Amino acid sequence: MAESPPTGTVDGLVKGLAPDWGPFAQVGTTARTVIQAIMAAVILVLLGRALIGIVHLRVGNSQHDTVQVKQGQKELAGSLIAAFIVASIGTLFTIVYGMGI
């Protein structure tokens, strides 16, 4: 007897492993939406803090106030680094989840 070639695809296997059935489908979509909204709000707040840091830099330079310039530099750098980290969280979670499958 000759065996027939397998008819399944890798796409079907991968979709079968993803928890997108039953209660996971609704919880996953809702949780994803909530996380996206929180991340967007955090990024907006951090970009607002970066703008405040720019204002500190400009005012400090115009008044020759080195303390205010340093404060503006720290606030600008910290805000931009934090915004980058928050924006990268989705990619990092996707990579870790993919490695777990």
NUMARGU-365003 format. One line per 4 residues: their letters; for each residue x, z, y of N, C-alpha, C, O. Coordinates in Angstrom, 3 decimals, padded with zeros to 6 digits. Atoms other than C-alpha are relative to their C-alpha. Example, Ala and Ser with C-alpha at 12.3 -4.5 7.8 and 13.67 -1.06 7.14 Angstrom:
2
AS) 000.890:000.000:-001.190:012.300:007.800:-004.500:000.900:000.000:001.200:001.936:000.665:001.181 | -000.820:-000.060:-001.190:013.670:007.140:-001.060:-000.770:000.730:001.090:-000.261:000.899:002.198
***
This chain:
101
MAES) 000.821:000.000:-001.183:000.000:000.000:000.000:000.865:000.000:001.247:001.793:000.799:001.375 | -000.734:000.069:-001.261:001.293:-000.954:003.403:-000.701:000.884:001.030:-001.926:000.882:001.149 | 000.568:-000.851:-001.039:000.845:001.541:006.215:-000.257:-000.805:001.253:000.511:-001.706:001.589 | 000.279:000.686:-001.256:-000.764:000.370:009.413:000.785:000.675:001.121:001.028:001.880:001.067
PPTG) -000.753:-000.598:-001.110:001.167:000.887:012.647:-000.869:000.990:000.765:-002.089:000.835:000.815 | 000.781:-000.983:-000.755:000.126:003.862:014.753:-000.674:-000.673:001.192:-000.100:-001.545:001.845 | 000.768:000.595:-001.096:-002.528:003.015:017.301:-000.053:000.882:001.236:-000.531:000.434:002.278 | 000.033:-000.896:-001.147:-002.147:006.012:019.607:001.055:-000.372:001.030:002.037:-001.045:000.716
TVDG) -000.961:000.257:-001.069:-000.341:005.819:022.914:000.564:001.321:000.505:-000.018:002.385:000.296 | -000.607:-001.197:-000.590:001.957:008.246:024.667:-000.901:000.539:001.099:-001.004:001.752:001.281 | 000.899:-000.424:-001.071:-000.500:008.307:027.575:-001.113:000.891:-000.535:-001.471:001.885:000.097 | 001.047:-000.823:000.600:-003.201:009.674:025.294:000.518:001.364:-000.415:-000.188:002.364:-000.283
LVKG) -000.597:-001.261:000.414:-000.856:012.348:023.965:000.236:000.913:001.197:-000.082:002.101:001.145 | -000.299:-000.810:-001.178:000.234:013.524:027.413:-001.292:000.501:000.641:-001.358:001.658:001.056 | 001.274:-000.444:-000.574:-003.340:013.638:028.716:-000.654:001.073:-000.868:-001.373:001.930:-000.353 | 000.544:-001.013:000.890:-004.298:015.684:025.656:000.662:001.346:000.179:000.052:002.378:-000.102
LAPD) -000.718:-001.254:-000.207:-001.670:018.295:026.510:-000.335:000.661:001.320:-000.215:001.880:001.443 | 000.301:-000.563:-001.312:-002.722:018.747:030.131:-001.296:000.807:-000.070:-002.281:000.345:-000.646 | 001.217:-000.831:000.058:-005.241:021.576:030.578:-001.033:-000.453:001.025:-001.270:000.238:002.016 | 000.992:000.508:-000.938:-007.878:019.460:032.310:-001.388:-000.053:-000.621:-002.221:-000.854:-000.194
WGPF) 001.275:-000.005:000.685:-010.803:020.234:030.022:-000.656:001.359:000.163:000.011:002.352:000.451 | 000.753:-001.262:-000.032:-013.499:022.891:030.035:000.138:000.746:001.309:000.076:000.145:002.381 | -000.079:-000.795:-001.223:-013.094:025.756:032.487:001.256:-000.297:000.823:001.285:-000.030:002.024 | -001.223:000.295:-000.743:-009.580:024.615:033.415:-000.207:-001.099:001.036:000.476:-001.118:002.060
AQVG) 000.214:001.109:-000.927:-010.932:021.496:035.126:-000.507:000.510:001.345:-000.003:000.095:002.389 | 000.539:-000.495:-001.266:-012.970:023.397:037.727:000.951:000.972:000.676:001.140:000.904:001.890 | -000.919:-000.976:-000.585:-010.509:026.235:038.237:001.225:-000.704:000.554:001.724:-000.347:001.621 | -001.188:000.723:-000.452:-007.609:023.805:038.517:-000.226:-000.720:001.308:000.630:-000.669:002.191
TTAR) 000.287:000.733:-001.236:-009.250:021.683:041.212:-000.195:000.953:001.161:000.327:000.725:002.252 | 000.250:-000.976:-001.061:-010.440:024.673:043.206:001.298:000.694:000.405:001.584:000.840:001.594 | -001.265:-000.676:-000.302:-007.106:026.462:042.939:000.952:-000.938:000.722:001.645:-000.522:001.650 | -000.881:000.971:-000.653:-005.231:023.303:043.904:-000.399:-000.194:001.463:000.460:-000.289:002.339
TVIQ) 000.481:000.169:-001.372:-007.420:022.881:046.996:000.334:001.209:000.861:000.742:001.059:002.012 | -000.314:-001.222:-000.746:-006.942:026.504:048.053:001.489:000.076:000.309:001.877:000.419:001.426 | -001.451:-000.039:-000.212:-003.177:026.302:047.598:000.422:-001.025:001.040:001.274:-000.735:001.879 | -000.339:001.021:-000.991:-003.000:023.056:049.588:-000.403:000.445:001.401:000.333:000.204:002.358
AIMA) 000.442:-000.469:-001.314:-005.003:024.615:052.439:000.919:001.097:000.524:001.262:001.111:001.706 | -000.905:-001.076:-000.417:-002.780:027.707:052.505:001.360:-000.571:000.403:001.929:-000.169:001.417 | -001.300:000.597:-000.329:000.397:025.605:052.443:-000.061:-000.753:001.324:000.880:-000.683:002.114 | 000.138:000.727:-001.264:-000.890:023.408:055.286:-000.034:000.966:001.181:000.584:000.710:002.214
AVIL) 000.073:-000.986:-001.076:-001.723:026.473:057.389:001.368:000.632:000.259:001.757:000.822:001.411 | -001.320:-000.606:-000.156:001.689:028.034:056.738:000.954:-000.971:000.689:001.727:-000.567:001.557 | -000.881:000.993:-000.631:003.477:024.799:057.681:-000.341:-000.149:001.480:000.560:-000.263:002.310 | 000.377:000.088:-001.415:001.473:024.561:060.915:000.491:001.208:000.790:000.981:001.057:001.910
VLLG) -000.494:-001.211:-000.674:002.334:028.166:061.812:001.510:-000.073:000.185:002.023:000.270:001.250 | -001.453:000.089:-000.105:006.012:027.559:061.067:000.434:-001.046:001.020:001.408:-000.836:001.743 | -000.334:001.005:-001.013:006.080:024.400:063.165:-000.311:000.519:001.404:000.388:000.185:002.361 | 000.287:-000.644:-001.281:004.432:026.380:065.974:001.110:000.956:000.412:001.494:001.010:001.581
RALI) -001.129:-000.899:-000.291:007.184:028.990:065.709:001.241:-000.795:000.381:002.021:-000.357:001.226 | -001.136:000.845:-000.362:009.753:026.180:065.835:-000.136:-000.473:001.446:000.853:-000.529:002.177 | 000.208:000.395:-001.399:008.184:024.969:069.096:000.283:001.159:000.956:000.837:000.952:002.036 | -000.313:-001.176:-000.822:008.409:028.502:070.489:001.512:000.192:000.082:002.037:000.554:001.135
GIVH) -001.459:-000.073:-000.017:012.080:028.526:069.481:000.609:-001.014:000.950:001.595:-000.720:001.627 | -000.484:001.021:-000.927:012.587:025.286:071.413:-000.210:000.443:001.447:000.640:000.218:002.308 | 000.260:-000.506:-001.348:010.968:026.868:074.460:001.032:001.056:000.370:001.536:001.056:001.492 | -001.025:-001.021:-000.261:013.345:029.840:074.169:001.342:-000.659:000.307:002.061:-000.219:001.204
LRVG) -001.252:000.710:-000.256:016.272:027.432:074.000:000.021:-000.606:001.399:001.000:-000.461:002.131 | 000.045:000.663:-001.310:015.171:025.488:077.074:000.056:001.010:001.139:000.807:000.828:002.097 | 000.027:-001.016:-001.055:014.407:028.575:079.166:001.347:000.719:000.063:001.865:000.975:001.150 | -001.298:-000.674:000.020:017.614:030.288:078.058:001.106:-000.845:000.599:001.971:-000.334:001.311
NSQH) -001.018:000.884:-000.583:019.710:027.265:078.952:-000.179:-000.139:001.507:000.806:-000.183:002.244 | 000.224:000.154:-001.443:018.070:026.903:082.364:000.346:001.271:000.771:000.740:001.202:001.935 | -000.301:-001.271:-000.664:018.573:030.612:083.154:001.384:000.531:-000.376:001.767:001.616:000.060 | -001.327:-000.414:000.486:022.019:030.818:081.504:-000.063:001.364:-000.696:000.801:002.218:-000.495
DTVQ) 000.220:-001.241:000.742:020.702:033.609:079.249:000.389:-000.251:-001.460:-000.364:-000.869:-002.214 | -000.499:000.277:001.353:022.771:033.566:076.047:-000.807:000.716:-001.078:-000.915:000.221:-002.200 | 000.802:-000.741:000.973:020.597:036.176:074.321:-001.253:-000.806:-000.360:-001.615:-000.903:-001.532 | 001.209:000.783:000.253:017.490:034.022:074.698:000.337:-001.300:-000.743:-000.448:-001.763:-001.571
VKQG) -000.424:001.208:000.716:019.405:030.933:073.532:000.232:000.313:-001.468:-000.208:-000.437:-002.338 | -000.241:-000.403:001.396:020.560:032.741:070.384:-001.312:000.279:-000.723:-001.487:-000.105:-001.879 | 001.301:-000.287:000.599:017.025:033.978:069.751:-000.736:-001.301:-000.311:-001.347:-001.429:-001.372 | 000.650:001.287:000.232:015.693:030.438:070.114:000.632:-000.760:-001.154:-000.071:-001.388:-001.946
QKEL) -000.686:000.672:001.106:018.336:029.060:067.754:-000.399:000.599:-001.341:-000.685:-000.128:-002.293 | 000.379:-000.664:001.245:017.539:031.649:065.098:-001.442:-000.316:-000.379:-001.734:-000.593:-001.542 | 001.411:000.248:000.283:013.787:031.128:065.413:-000.223:-001.451:-000.419:-001.001:-001.714:-001.336 | 000.142:001.414:000.343:014.085:027.333:065.300:000.546:-000.285:-001.393:-000.120:-000.931:-002.202
AGSL) -000.603:000.250:001.311:016.441:027.277:062.313:-000.794:000.664:-001.114:-001.037:000.040:-002.147 | 000.772:-000.707:001.027:014.470:029.882:060.354:-001.342:-000.664:-000.273:-001.766:-000.777:-001.423 | 001.307:000.643:000.168:011.161:028.140:060.968:000.120:-001.335:-000.732:-000.687:-001.630:-001.614 | -000.153:001.303:000.648:012.420:024.705:059.941:000.418:000.142:-001.464:-000.047:-000.612:-002.318
IAAF) -000.396:-000.228:001.393:014.108:026.036:056.794:-001.200:000.477:-000.825:-001.412:000.013:-001.945 | 001.178:-000.501:000.715:010.954:027.935:055.812:-001.032:-001.110:-000.205:-001.656:-001.179:-001.264 | 000.949:001.113:000.150:008.784:024.843:056.454:000.458:-000.949:-001.099:-000.366:-001.454:-001.861 | -000.534:000.856:001.059:011.075:022.790:054.204:-000.243:000.622:-001.373:-000.627:-000.073:-002.313
IVAS) 000.198:-000.690:001.284:010.855:025.398:051.434:-001.468:-000.046:-000.410:-001.780:-000.324:-001.567 | 001.425:000.020:000.315:007.058:025.604:051.653:-000.437:-001.408:-000.398:-001.234:-001.574:-001.321 | 000.360:001.380:000.334:006.783:021.800:051.617:000.543:-000.400:-001.369:-000.036:-001.265:-002.025 | -000.604:000.340:001.288:009.024:021.669:048.516:-000.615:000.752:-001.170:-000.347:000.403:-002.320
IGTL) 000.552:-000.821:001.076:007.058:024.244:046.517:-000.838:-000.837:-000.967:-000.758:-000.641:-002.179 | 000.818:000.843:000.874:004.608:021.641:045.195:000.844:-000.812:-000.962:000.506:-000.935:-002.139 | -000.891:000.779:000.854:007.432:019.499:043.871:000.660:000.891:-001.047:000.757:000.513:-002.215 | -000.652:-000.914:000.946:009.194:022.472:042.286:-000.961:000.443:-001.100:-000.586:000.477:-002.272
FTIV) 000.980:-000.398:001.007:006.010:023.654:040.551:-000.308:-001.145:-000.953:-000.480:-000.928:-002.152 | 000.269:001.159:000.851:005.364:020.126:039.278:001.120:-000.203:-001.008:000.859:-000.488:-002.177 | -001.145:000.170:000.906:008.882:019.897:037.810:000.002:001.082:-001.065:000.219:000.788:-002.240 | -000.009:-001.102:000.969:008.655:023.331:036.163:-001.142:-000.161:-000.990:-000.952:000.070:-002.184
YGMG) 001.131:000.201:000.906:005.193:022.576:034.736:000.287:-001.145:-000.966:-000.026:-001.052:-002.153 | -000.356:001.139:000.856:006.431:019.215:033.419:001.013:000.363:-001.053:000.943:-000.134:-002.178 | -000.996:-000.440:000.980:009.390:020.881:031.727:-000.641:000.902:-001.043:-000.183:000.936:-002.185 | 000.671:-000.880:000.956:007.039:023.390:030.089:-000.806:-000.746:-001.038:-001.008:-000.255:-002.149
I) 000.779:000.808:000.958:004.994:020.660:028.447:000.958:-000.594:-000.983:000.544:-001.315:-001.890
***
